[in-house]
């Protein structure tokens, strides 16, 4: 009989607040921050400091290929998330569900940006392409090719009709989305352009690179509203016809530069929602905040600057007077050129300095009354910080760091009843609830490399890198005592079965045996755990790992010389030496029955030994990198192994077979702990996450699992061929537009299912025709529906097959169909178009087929009758749909007007009007002040000239 095993599956992951591969962003309400947590996105409530929801993709594939690399929030509750495998998912934050899945990029998604309305999404990737997506229609529009390196950032202009993209190829490109071509290439940067953004009024575009300055560009006007830029560049545009024709396609014009405060490269630049603040994040620990002055303030500042310049020139004029009045002509020339410069518009307000390197930042869309704004920072130590910006200083208001370690997790250990989990890192010990993933206690400590929870779950013992044993009181979350245990790093600690003791091994060549007991110390009010060294054993090399047999008869230690020595526990006499590994053994474990001992080494091998004679039963090439941990499941010969290759593997030590490979971690796995019942295990990794894997009731068989692994290997090879295949050539002018889709296994499967459906439908048609022919000849049995087609008619069956294809995959699926199958499709569309809710689908299918097979359809006589019928039907149906939509829009507009008339909307409009009148009055007052200053200047100039004349007469 074939043996069945129970499957282990990923249950949960916890410990990550914010990973470093992606940006953070606020949602539209400003109450929550969306932070990347490896493959998930955590939605954190800012005031409460808790994670309210997680956006977790349901995919069989895990690990680094699903890491979040970019996040963009829209004006609604929808959020776009880009992943390392090139896919984009649109999530609804309120529901926590994935609404749409786009998959067209061949590299990691590096940039995402919604237009203002939220109906269109632009994405940039490591494959150098920019793709435009229709969020409402759930489909890709087109692909823009032209950049020669990774696209780093995107921003929409002109109400979503233009797009600016930045790249590591040192260029900005301005794209016309209506004609799908590049209008302008902006050069001038000396290094990679890492970020680009535009203010909400689209007056300026700012770029950040590794250059020492921020570069600003003036945006050419598309609307009638006034602008600083239009005033400042008016003289340049009027210089000649040639210059004006040259500027026709010039959307971005250099406006100026600002020197940055630090030498680190720029990582991200962003305006806030109001456009009054500009933040520039460096690749280090600082964020520079600039205040953006409005048009009137900037002109005032420019006037003051010119006035100061006039004073200087007038002083020089007094000293060096000339008869021809050169000074006055210079003043007049300076007065005519009164356009604000970059320092007049952008003023450095303050610099935020974080304690650790900043990964990303985001402005809160809602501005508090008592401050200029709120900024959220994600740091590279797995924490979030929130700063309130005042006029002259910034104040840290909230820090979210309790739910994760500041560095990688070096050890995990479970309590006897599996209700507590203790994890250690370089500066703290945390106590977790393994079933919920919530952090219960945090205790400051040294660099913990191994740990142990002693019985009754009251105390924890931590072995540190400095050789100190730390005793932790779990209940009070305090460090009770520090014991100088070893002269070197304590590499491993294990409990002695059925005894109040444990064993530690260290780099100081010693193996030490300890007893612990709870007793009251002198001067202490309560009883505390104390440890005492009972005996020790000196080895001839560093000791890296230790394991004790369940009957406490043998102790095995792994040495730096790649051997494993086994001793008797009572007398410490030598028993066995296990040699065969080529590199040091990092981990050991002994089975519950004491028959087998397994060792894992830096040579990537697992070796299974018999503990009775020390013979090697099997040597298995287990991992792609060093094996860091092995654990037997209690009362079985099944074991788990972990490695630096980010994988957890499940083995049968009797058959020497690999049972399961568990993917999920994004970096090296350092430690694991298996529950006493073997119903779950917990792993800790360099990616700062801890993952729980639960045993399910689903059985699996070894041969089936082998076939499944081969299929996955085959699919990954196909995916890699598509991902790393030859790139399509870009024309010499460096611009090309292409389809947004990408062929995947899912698309090929969908095309196969459609072809199968067409064949089954054709067979059913022929069967029905034969039945009708037999029926005319005489009595025949009753016609039975086809069970394969679920009792549907051929038309409905094919429609069901095409409706199962995802909207964004429809184009690529139809492209994969041969012309003969596409022609069959056209024949069915006549019946489909009569269904009102399918008119849009039929129109889209017809458009794709006509565009793809236009030449063949024109030269195929049998296609003409079908096309004629479709033309007559589709035009009328689409017109009816258009009329219905127009009627509904008009009705909604009427309802909106009725609601406005019943609410306080007129008062809101009046308030806006009042604000507008006040701003106009302020502008008038400023202009009057300018005219007064002008009159004073002219009087002064006249007196100067009269004085010069009198001096000449004298």
LINLIN-V802001 format. One record per residue. N is the residue number from 0. OMEGA is omega as a letter, one per 30 degrees, with the letter a starting at -180 (999 if undefined). Layout:
# LINLIN-V802001
n=N omega=OMEGA
n=N omega=OMEGA
This chain:
# LINLIN-V802001
n=0 omega=a
n=1 omega=a
n=2 omega=l
n=3 omega=l
n=4 omega=l
n=5 omega=a
n=6 omega=l
n=7 omega=a
n=8 omega=l
n=9 omega=a
n=10 omega=a
n=11 omega=l
n=12 omega=a
n=13 omega=l
n=14 omega=l
n=15 omega=l
n=16 omega=l
n=17 omega=l
n=18 omega=a
n=19 omega=a
n=20 omega=a
n=21 omega=l
n=22 omega=l
n=23 omega=l
n=24 omega=l
n=25 omega=l
n=26 omega=a
n=27 omega=a
n=28 omega=a
n=29 omega=a
n=30 omega=a
n=31 omega=l
n=32 omega=l
n=33 omega=a
n=34 omega=l
n=35 omega=l
n=36 omega=a
n=37 omega=a
n=38 omega=a
n=39 omega=l
n=40 omega=l
n=41 omega=l
n=42 omega=a
n=43 omega=l
n=44 omega=a
n=45 omega=a
n=46 omega=a
n=47 omega=l
n=48 omega=a
n=49 omega=l
n=50 omega=a
n=51 omega=l
n=52 omega=l
n=53 omega=l
n=54 omega=a
n=55 omega=a
n=56 omega=l
n=57 omega=a
n=58 omega=l
n=59 omega=l
n=60 omega=l
n=61 omega=l
n=62 omega=a
n=63 omega=a
n=64 omega=a
n=65 omega=a
n=66 omega=l
n=67 omega=a
n=68 omega=l
n=69 omega=l
n=70 omega=l
n=71 omega=l
n=72 omega=l
n=73 omega=l
n=74 omega=l
n=75 omega=l
n=76 omega=a
n=77 omega=l
n=78 omega=l
n=79 omega=a
n=80 omega=l
n=81 omega=a
n=82 omega=a
n=83 omega=l
n=84 omega=l
n=85 omega=a
n=86 omega=l
n=87 omega=l
n=88 omega=l
n=89 omega=a
n=90 omega=l
n=91 omega=a
n=92 omega=a
n=93 omega=a
n=94 omega=a
n=95 omega=a
n=96 omega=l
n=97 omega=a
n=98 omega=a
n=99 omega=l
n=100 omega=l
n=101 omega=a
n=102 omega=a
n=103 omega=a
n=104 omega=l
n=105 omega=l
n=106 omega=a
n=107 omega=l
n=108 omega=a
n=109 omega=a
n=110 omega=l
n=111 omega=l
n=112 omega=l
n=113 omega=l
n=114 omega=a
n=115 omega=a
n=116 omega=a
n=117 omega=a
n=118 omega=a
n=119 omega=a
n=120 omega=l
n=121 omega=l
n=122 omega=l
n=123 omega=a
n=124 omega=l
n=125 omega=l
n=126 omega=l
n=127 omega=a
n=128 omega=l
n=129 omega=a
n=130 omega=l
n=131 omega=a
n=132 omega=l
n=133 omega=a
n=134 omega=a
n=135 omega=l
n=136 omega=l
n=137 omega=a
n=138 omega=l
n=139 omega=a
n=140 omega=l
n=141 omega=a
n=142 omega=l
n=143 omega=a
n=144 omega=l
n=145 omega=l
n=146 omega=a
n=147 omega=l
n=148 omega=a
n=149 omega=l
n=150 omega=a
n=151 omega=a
n=152 omega=a
n=153 omega=l
n=154 omega=l
n=155 omega=l
n=156 omega=l
n=157 omega=l
n=158 omega=l
n=159 omega=l
n=160 omega=l
n=161 omega=l
n=162 omega=l
n=163 omega=l
n=164 omega=l
n=165 omega=a
n=166 omega=l
n=167 omega=l
n=168 omega=l
n=169 omega=a
n=170 omega=l
n=171 omega=l
n=172 omega=l
n=173 omega=a
n=174 omega=l
n=175 omega=a
n=176 omega=l
n=177 omega=l
n=178 omega=l
n=179 omega=l
n=180 omega=a
n=181 omega=a
n=182 omega=a
n=183 omega=l
n=184 omega=a
n=185 omega=l
n=186 omega=l
n=187 omega=l
n=188 omega=a
n=189 omega=l
n=190 omega=a
n=191 omega=l
n=192 omega=a
n=193 omega=a
n=194 omega=l
n=195 omega=l
n=196 omega=l
n=197 omega=l
n=198 omega=a
n=199 omega=l
n=200 omega=l
n=201 omega=l
n=202 omega=a
n=203 omega=l
n=204 omega=a
n=205 omega=l
n=206 omega=l
n=207 omega=a
n=208 omega=l
n=209 omega=l
n=210 omega=a
n=211 omega=a
n=212 omega=l
n=213 omega=a
n=214 omega=l
n=215 omega=l
n=216 omega=l
n=217 omega=a
n=218 omega=l
n=219 omega=a
n=220 omega=l
n=221 omega=a
n=222 omega=a
n=223 omega=a
n=224 omega=a
n=225 omega=a
n=226 omega=l
n=227 omega=a
n=228 omega=a
n=229 omega=l
n=230 omega=a
n=231 omega=a
n=232 omega=a
n=233 omega=a
n=234 omega=a
n=235 omega=a
n=236 omega=a
n=237 omega=a
n=238 omega=l
n=239 omega=a
n=240 omega=a
n=241 omega=a
n=242 omega=a
n=243 omega=l
n=244 omega=l
n=245 omega=a
n=246 omega=a
n=247 omega=a
n=248 omega=a
n=249 omega=a
n=250 omega=a
n=251 omega=l
n=252 omega=l
n=253 omega=a
n=254 omega=l
n=255 omega=a
n=256 omega=l
n=257 omega=l
n=258 omega=l
n=259 omega=a
n=260 omega=a
n=261 omega=a
n=262 omega=l
n=263 omega=l
n=264 omega=l
n=265 omega=l
n=266 omega=a
n=267 omega=l
n=268 omega=a
n=269 omega=l
n=270 omega=l
n=271 omega=a
n=272 omega=a
n=273 omega=a
n=274 omega=a
n=275 omega=l
n=276 omega=l
n=277 omega=l
n=278 omega=l
n=279 omega=a
n=280 omega=l
n=281 omega=l
n=282 omega=l
n=283 omega=a
n=284 omega=a
n=285 omega=l
n=286 omega=l
n=287 omega=a
n=288 omega=l
n=289 omega=l
n=290 omega=a
n=291 omega=a
n=292 omega=l
n=293 omega=a
n=294 omega=a
n=295 omega=a
n=296 omega=a
n=297 omega=l
n=298 omega=l
n=299 omega=a
n=300 omega=l
n=301 omega=l
n=302 omega=l
n=303 omega=l
n=304 omega=l
n=305 omega=l
n=306 omega=l
n=307 omega=l
n=308 omega=l
n=309 omega=a
n=310 omega=l
n=311 omega=a
n=312 omega=l
n=313 omega=l
n=314 omega=l
n=315 omega=l
n=316 omega=l
n=317 omega=a
n=318 omega=a
n=319 omega=a
n=320 omega=l
n=321 omega=a
n=322 omega=a
n=323 omega=l
n=324 omega=l
n=325 omega=a
n=326 omega=a
n=327 omega=l
n=328 omega=l
n=329 omega=l
n=330 omega=l
n=331 omega=l
n=332 omega=l
n=333 omega=a
n=334 omega=a
n=335 omega=a
n=336 omega=a
n=337 omega=a
n=338 omega=l
n=339 omega=l
n=340 omega=a
n=341 omega=l
n=342 omega=l
n=343 omega=a
n=344 omega=a
n=345 omega=a
n=346 omega=l
n=347 omega=a
n=348 omega=a
n=349 omega=l
n=350 omega=l
n=351 omega=l
n=352 omega=a
n=353 omega=l
n=354 omega=l
n=355 omega=a
n=356 omega=a
n=357 omega=l
n=358 omega=a
n=359 omega=l
n=360 omega=l
n=361 omega=l
n=362 omega=l
n=363 omega=a
n=364 omega=l
n=365 omega=a
n=366 omega=l
n=367 omega=a
n=368 omega=a
n=369 omega=a
n=370 omega=l
n=371 omega=a
n=372 omega=l
n=373 omega=a
n=374 omega=l
n=375 omega=l
n=376 omega=l
n=377 omega=a
n=378 omega=a
n=379 omega=l
n=380 omega=l
n=381 omega=l
n=382 omega=l
n=383 omega=l
n=384 omega=a
n=385 omega=a
n=386 omega=l
n=387 omega=a
n=388 omega=l
n=389 omega=a
n=390 omega=a
n=391 omega=a
n=392 omega=l
n=393 omega=a
n=394 omega=l
n=395 omega=a
n=396 omega=a
n=397 omega=l
n=398 omega=l
n=399 omega=a
n=400 omega=a
n=401 omega=a
n=402 omega=l
n=403 omega=l
n=404 omega=l
n=405 omega=l
n=406 omega=a
n=407 omega=a
n=408 omega=a
n=409 omega=l
n=410 omega=l
n=411 omega=l
n=412 omega=a
n=413 omega=l
n=414 omega=a
n=415 omega=a
n=416 omega=l
n=417 omega=a
n=418 omega=l
n=419 omega=l
n=420 omega=l
n=421 omega=l
n=422 omega=a
n=423 omega=l
n=424 omega=a
n=425 omega=a
n=426 omega=a
n=427 omega=l
n=428 omega=l
n=429 omega=l
n=430 omega=a
n=431 omega=l
n=432 omega=a
n=433 omega=a
n=434 omega=a
n=435 omega=a
n=436 omega=a
n=437 omega=a
n=438 omega=a
n=439 omega=a
n=440 omega=l
n=441 omega=a
n=442 omega=l
n=443 omega=a
n=444 omega=l
n=445 omega=a
n=446 omega=a
n=447 omega=l
n=448 omega=l
n=449 omega=a
n=450 omega=a
n=451 omega=l
n=452 omega=a
n=453 omega=a
n=454 omega=a
n=455 omega=l
n=456 omega=a
n=457 omega=a
n=458 omega=l
n=459 omega=l
n=460 omega=a
n=461 omega=l
n=462 omega=a
n=463 omega=a
n=464 omega=a
n=465 omega=l
n=466 omega=a
n=467 omega=l
n=468 omega=l
n=469 omega=l
n=470 omega=a
n=471 omega=l
n=472 omega=a
n=473 omega=a
n=474 omega=a
n=475 omega=l
n=476 omega=l
n=477 omega=l
n=478 omega=a
n=479 omega=a
n=480 omega=l
n=481 omega=a
n=482 omega=l
n=483 omega=a
n=484 omega=a
n=485 omega=l
n=486 omega=l
n=487 omega=a
n=488 omega=l
n=489 omega=a
n=490 omega=a
n=491 omega=l
n=492 omega=l
n=493 omega=a
n=494 omega=l
n=495 omega=a
n=496 omega=l
n=497 omega=a
n=498 omega=l
n=499 omega=a
n=500 omega=l
n=501 omega=a
n=502 omega=l
n=503 omega=l
n=504 omega=a
n=505 omega=l
n=506 omega=l
n=507 omega=l
n=508 omega=a
n=509 omega=l
n=510 omega=a
n=511 omega=l
n=512 omega=a
n=513 omega=l
n=514 omega=l
n=515 omega=l
n=516 omega=l
n=517 omega=l
n=518 omega=a
n=519 omega=l
n=520 omega=l
n=521 omega=a
n=522 omega=l
n=523 omega=a
n=524 omega=a
n=525 omega=l
n=526 omega=a
n=527 omega=l
n=528 omega=l
n=529 omega=l
n=530 omega=l
n=531 omega=a
n=532 omega=a
n=533 omega=l
n=534 omega=a
n=535 omega=a
n=536 omega=a
n=537 omega=l
n=538 omega=a
n=539 omega=l
n=540 omega=l
n=541 omega=l
n=542 omega=a
n=543 omega=a
n=544 omega=a
n=545 omega=l
n=546 omega=l
n=547 omega=l
n=548 omega=a
n=549 omega=l
n=550 omega=l
n=551 omega=a
n=552 omega=a
n=553 omega=l
n=554 omega=a
n=555 omega=l
n=556 omega=l
n=557 omega=a
n=558 omega=a
n=559 omega=l
n=560 omega=l
n=561 omega=l
n=562 omega=l
n=563 omega=a
n=564 omega=l
n=565 omega=a
n=566 omega=l
n=567 omega=a
n=568 omega=a
n=569 omega=a
n=570 omega=a
n=571 omega=l
n=572 omega=a
n=573 omega=a
n=574 omega=a
n=575 omega=l
n=576 omega=a
n=577 omega=a
n=578 omega=a
n=579 omega=l
n=580 omega=a
n=581 omega=l
n=582 omega=a
n=583 omega=l
n=584 omega=a
n=585 omega=a
n=586 omega=l
n=587 omega=l
n=588 omega=a
n=589 omega=a
n=590 omega=a
n=591 omega=a
n=592 omega=l
n=593 omega=a
n=594 omega=a
n=595 omega=l
n=596 omega=a
n=597 omega=l
n=598 omega=l
n=599 omega=a
n=600 omega=l
n=601 omega=l
n=602 omega=l
n=603 omega=a
n=604 omega=l
n=605 omega=l
n=606 omega=l
n=607 omega=a
n=608 omega=l
n=609 omega=a
n=610 omega=l
n=611 omega=a
n=612 omega=a
n=613 omega=l
n=614 omega=l
n=615 omega=l
n=616 omega=a
n=617 omega=l
n=618 omega=a
n=619 omega=l
n=620 omega=a
n=621 omega=a
n=622 omega=l
n=623 omega=l
n=624 omega=a
n=625 omega=l
n=626 omega=a
n=627 omega=a
n=628 omega=l
n=629 omega=l
n=630 omega=l
n=631 omega=l
n=632 omega=a
n=633 omega=l
n=634 omega=l
n=635 omega=l
n=636 omega=l
n=637 omega=a
n=638 omega=l
n=639 omega=l
n=640 omega=l
n=641 omega=a
n=642 omega=l
n=643 omega=l
n=644 omega=l
n=645 omega=a
n=646 omega=l
n=647 omega=a
n=648 omega=a
n=649 omega=a
n=650 omega=l
n=651 omega=a
n=652 omega=l
n=653 omega=a
n=654 omega=a
n=655 omega=a
n=656 omega=l
n=657 omega=a
n=658 omega=a
n=659 omega=l
n=660 omega=a
n=661 omega=l
n=662 omega=l
n=663 omega=a
n=664 omega=a
n=665 omega=l
n=666 omega=a
n=667 omega=l
n=668 omega=a
n=669 omega=a
n=670 omega=l
n=671 omega=l
n=672 omega=a
n=673 omega=a
n=674 omega=a
n=675 omega=l
n=676 omega=l
n=677 omega=a
n=678 omega=l
n=679 omega=l
n=680 omega=a
n=681 omega=l
n=682 omega=l
n=683 omega=a
n=684 omega=l
n=685 omega=l
n=686 omega=l
n=687 omega=l
n=688 omega=l
n=689 omega=a
n=690 omega=l
n=691 omega=l
n=692 omega=a
n=693 omega=l
n=694 omega=a
n=695 omega=l
n=696 omega=a
n=697 omega=l
n=698 omega=l
n=699 omega=a
n=700 omega=a
n=701 omega=a
n=702 omega=l
n=703 omega=a
n=704 omega=l
n=705 omega=l
n=706 omega=l
n=707 omega=l
n=708 omega=l
n=709 omega=l
n=710 omega=l
n=711 omega=l
n=712 omega=l
n=713 omega=a
n=714 omega=l
n=715 omega=l
n=716 omega=l
n=717 omega=a
n=718 omega=l
n=719 omega=l
n=720 omega=l
n=721 omega=a
n=722 omega=a
n=723 omega=l
n=724 omega=a
n=725 omega=l
n=726 omega=l
n=727 omega=a
n=728 omega=l
n=729 omega=a
n=730 omega=a
n=731 omega=l
n=732 omega=l
n=733 omega=a
n=734 omega=l
n=735 omega=l
n=736 omega=a
n=737 omega=l
n=738 omega=a
n=739 omega=a
n=740 omega=l
n=741 omega=l
n=742 omega=l
n=743 omega=l
n=744 omega=a
n=745 omega=a
n=746 omega=l
n=747 omega=l
n=748 omega=l
n=749 omega=l
n=750 omega=l
n=751 omega=a
n=752 omega=l
n=753 omega=l
n=754 omega=l
n=755 omega=l
n=756 omega=l
n=757 omega=l
n=758 omega=l
n=759 omega=l
n=760 omega=l
n=761 omega=l
n=762 omega=l
n=763 omega=l
n=764 omega=l
n=765 omega=l
n=766 omega=l
n=767 omega=l
n=768 omega=l
n=769 omega=l
n=770 omega=l
n=771 omega=l
n=772 omega=l
n=773 omega=a
n=774 omega=l
n=775 omega=a
n=776 omega=a
n=777 omega=a
n=778 omega=l
n=779 omega=l
n=780 omega=a
n=781 omega=a
n=782 omega=a
n=783 omega=l
n=784 omega=a
n=785 omega=a
n=786 omega=l
n=787 omega=a
n=788 omega=l
n=789 omega=l
n=790 omega=a
n=791 omega=l
n=792 omega=l
n=793 omega=a
n=794 omega=a
n=795 omega=a
n=796 omega=l
n=797 omega=l
n=798 omega=l
n=799 omega=a
n=800 omega=a
n=801 omega=l
n=802 omega=l
n=803 omega=l
n=804 omega=l
n=805 omega=a
n=806 omega=a
n=807 omega=l
n=808 omega=a
n=809 omega=a
n=810 omega=a
n=811 omega=l
n=812 omega=l
n=813 omega=l
n=814 omega=a
n=815 omega=a
n=816 omega=l
n=817 omega=a
n=818 omega=a
n=819 omega=l
n=820 omega=l
n=821 omega=l
n=822 omega=l
n=823 omega=l
n=824 omega=a
n=825 omega=a
n=826 omega=a
n=827 omega=a
n=828 omega=l
n=829 omega=a
n=830 omega=a
n=831 omega=a
n=832 omega=l
n=833 omega=l
n=834 omega=a
n=835 omega=a
n=836 omega=a
n=837 omega=a
n=838 omega=a
n=839 omega=l
n=840 omega=a
n=841 omega=l
n=842 omega=a
n=843 omega=l
n=844 omega=a
n=845 omega=l
n=846 omega=a
n=847 omega=a
n=848 omega=l
n=849 omega=l
n=850 omega=a
n=851 omega=a
n=852 omega=a
n=853 omega=a
n=854 omega=a
n=855 omega=a
n=856 omega=l
n=857 omega=a
n=858 omega=a
n=859 omega=a
n=860 omega=a
n=861 omega=a
n=862 omega=a
n=863 omega=l
n=864 omega=a
n=865 omega=a
n=866 omega=l
n=867 omega=l
n=868 omega=a
n=869 omega=a
n=870 omega=a
n=871 omega=a
n=872 omega=a
n=873 omega=a
n=874 omega=a
n=875 omega=a
n=876 omega=a
n=877 omega=l
n=878 omega=l
n=879 omega=l
n=880 omega=a
n=881 omega=l
n=882 omega=l
n=883 omega=l
n=884 omega=l
n=885 omega=l
n=886 omega=a
n=887 omega=l
n=888 omega=l
n=889 omega=l
n=890 omega=l
n=891 omega=l
n=892 omega=l
n=893 omega=l
n=894 omega=l
n=895 omega=l
n=896 omega=l
n=897 omega=l
n=898 omega=l
n=899 omega=a
n=900 omega=a
n=901 omega=a
n=902 omega=a
n=903 omega=a
n=904 omega=l
n=905 omega=l
n=906 omega=l
n=907 omega=l
n=908 omega=l
n=909 omega=l
n=910 omega=l
n=911 omega=l
n=912 omega=l
n=913 omega=l
n=914 omega=l
n=915 omega=l
n=916 omega=l
n=917 omega=l
n=918 omega=l
n=919 omega=l
n=920 omega=l
n=921 omega=l
n=922 omega=l
n=923 omega=l
n=924 omega=l
n=925 omega=l
n=926 omega=l
n=927 omega=l
n=928 omega=l
n=929 omega=l
n=930 omega=l
n=931 omega=l
n=932 omega=l
n=933 omega=l
n=934 omega=l
n=935 omega=a
n=936 omega=a
n=937 omega=l
n=938 omega=l
n=939 omega=a
n=940 omega=a
n=941 omega=l
n=942 omega=l
n=943 omega=a
n=944 omega=l
n=945 omega=l
n=946 omega=l
n=947 omega=a
n=948 omega=l
n=949 omega=l
n=950 omega=l
n=951 omega=l
n=952 omega=l
n=953 omega=999
